[in-house]
Amino acid sequence: MSIRSILFTLCILSGVLLLCLSASPVIAQPTASPKPSKVENQDNFGGPNGVSGELEQNDPERESLYQFDTLQRALKPYFDWKRELNEKYGLNFGFNIYLLHQVASEHVGAPPENHGSGGIYRFQGSWTALGRGTGHPGKLEWRVEARSTIGGGLSPSQLGDAIAGGLNTGFGYSPNFDVDLAVLNWTQLFNKKTAGFAIGRLSFDAYLDAFAFQTFSRGFMNRAFLVNPTLATTGIGALGAVAKGMVTDTFWLGGQIYDGNAVSGDFDFDTVEEGEWLTGIEVGWTPSITRRKTDRIQLTYWHKDARAIAGVQDGYGFALSSSWQMTEQWLPFLRLGHSDGGAGVSAENAASIGFEYAVRKDQAWSLGAGWNEPSKKTNGAKLNDEYVLETSYKFQLSKNFSFTPDLQVVINPAKTPNESSIWVFGLRGIFTL
């Protein structure tokens, strides 16, 4: 990365903070304090896949189909203890386990397989060490994470990679993510929690083009809906910095920079010495900061340096993500992306649209459609444009466990050109504590 590019990124990060600190947006104050077991609403600096985002979703008071009174009585001392730690010391933590099994309608890959199973395991937490109860809290966030196959064979991400180019059907459920301190950063908020920065070891997908559906916790499994296929990525646990904040009542700006050679599941700082970076600039609009999680339109420009040792050329692109809570039940979204095909991205162009419909407080139906044009630079040749339809139904069976049947059909799958379409059926379970 050139000195000019580094200075430009640092100027963006500094400018965001200066603008946010000088602005004074009007924010509606809550009428009552939240329960101490939950992360305060505006303390969530990153997206829903970040540490604070997942801790907020782990609320034990959520609605569920079944109460399992005996189990809840057994867990009550544990949750009472967590509440006490949060209330007295600002310490919050939790466990998240995601398990996914998928079966495809065709055997793919070499040797041919038609199923994959995998898990994502996270122990994470945050400690608000400074400014607790004020508009400028500072906290330490951490996450210990591992991902693996279950029972041998393929993982869901390997199965998806054997089927499609950019529309991986089991995105994120990788087999080669050893136990790692994947997140360790300091997050500092300012100006009534409307601006802030995070610095340290970061999960880039918690900040880069993050929006309501960029999470493993909702109903989608396909990359078309989780992480834009045209977006360059780096390892989970990259050294970096992010600054974002409201510059008016409705607009925000952001800038971020990450080590472009970080490797997921590998606690290694040496890659920073290569001086190759993934950077991004973001501008967004929301009707108010209290609705920013769901009601938002954001545009992200990203650039990733060439990686000399890996032999990957540089690249750049744009991503547009939008969602809007139409009613208490309807949450539709739209996502677009374009890249020059470099930086190892999956796709040059992509689009997805869909919604989540809350049938009840303990059940949600998701439906989405996606398209992408696989990258010629990454794949070395022109591949078929791909399309995907995905639907799922999430049951919150208990306060700490959800179960989601999922069905996808990939049309014109790029990695299996002899097949006009491949169906993938999946079952996912999520445990939280």
Secondary structure, DSSP 8 states (H G I E B T S, - for coil): --HHHHHHHHHHHHHHHHHHHH--------SS---TTS--GGG--S-TTSHHHHHHHT-TT---S---HHHHHHHHHHHHHHHHHHHHH-EEEEEEEEEEEEEEEEEETTTTEEEEEEEEEEEEEEEEEESTTSSS-EEEEEEEEEEEESSSSB-HHHHHHHH-SS--TTTT--S-EEEEEEEEEEEEEETTTTEEEEEEEE-GGGTTT--TT-SSSSS--SHHHHS-TTS----TTEEEEEEEEESSSSEEEEEEEEETT--TT----GGGGG--EEEEEEEEE-S-GGGTTTSEEEEEEEEE--BTTTTB--EEEEEEEEE---SSSEEEEEEEEEE-S-TT-SEEEEEEEEEEEEEETTEEEEEEEEEEEE-HHHHSS----EEEEEEEEEEEEETTEEEEEEEEEEES-TT-TT-SEEEEEEEEEEEE-
